[in-house]
Amino acid sequence: MKFLVTIEQDEAGYYVVECPALPGCVSQGKSRDEALTNIREAILASLETRRGV
């Protein structure tokens, strides 16, 4: 599956990533790569939770 994510850099320099298709699915990282890795994990966890696993 593919999900659209938004990524913004906050005032502290962290990258904040959100998945609009999954409300509340947000993550962050010190780099863009770290933030994207973290949101992938958050998306998987969100899908598992919604599935009832």
Contacts in CASP RR format, 6 or more apart in sequence:
PFRMAT RR
TARGET T0000
AUTHOR 0000-0000-0000
METHOD contacts of the structure
MODEL  1
MKFLVTIEQDEAGYYVVECPALPGCVSQGKSRDEALTNIREAILASLETR
RGV
3 19 0 8 1.000
3 21 0 8 1.000
3 22 0 8 1.000
3 43 0 8 1.000
4 19 0 8 1.000
4 20 0 8 1.000
4 21 0 8 1.000
5 17 0 8 1.000
5 18 0 8 1.000
5 19 0 8 1.000
5 20 0 8 1.000
5 36 0 8 1.000
5 39 0 8 1.000
6 17 0 8 1.000
6 18 0 8 1.000
6 20 0 8 1.000
7 15 0 8 1.000
7 16 0 8 1.000
7 17 0 8 1.000
7 32 0 8 1.000
7 35 0 8 1.000
7 36 0 8 1.000
8 15 0 8 1.000
8 16 0 8 1.000
9 15 0 8 1.000
9 16 0 8 1.000
10 16 0 8 1.000
10 28 0 8 1.000
13 30 0 8 1.000
14 28 0 8 1.000
14 29 0 8 1.000
14 30 0 8 1.000
14 35 0 8 1.000
15 28 0 8 1.000
15 29 0 8 1.000
15 30 0 8 1.000
15 31 0 8 1.000
15 32 0 8 1.000
15 34 0 8 1.000
15 35 0 8 1.000
16 26 0 8 1.000
16 27 0 8 1.000
16 28 0 8 1.000
16 29 0 8 1.000
16 35 0 8 1.000
17 26 0 8 1.000
17 27 0 8 1.000
17 28 0 8 1.000
17 29 0 8 1.000
17 35 0 8 1.000
17 36 0 8 1.000
17 38 0 8 1.000
17 39 0 8 1.000
18 24 0 8 1.000
18 25 0 8 1.000
18 26 0 8 1.000
18 39 0 8 1.000
19 25 0 8 1.000
19 26 0 8 1.000
19 39 0 8 1.000
19 42 0 8 1.000
19 43 0 8 1.000
19 46 0 8 1.000
22 43 0 8 1.000
22 46 0 8 1.000
22 47 0 8 1.000
22 50 0 8 1.000
24 46 0 8 1.000
25 39 0 8 1.000
25 42 0 8 1.000
25 43 0 8 1.000
25 46 0 8 1.000
26 39 0 8 1.000
26 42 0 8 1.000
27 35 0 8 1.000
27 38 0 8 1.000
27 39 0 8 1.000
27 41 0 8 1.000
27 42 0 8 1.000
28 35 0 8 1.000
28 38 0 8 1.000
29 35 0 8 1.000
29 38 0 8 1.000
END
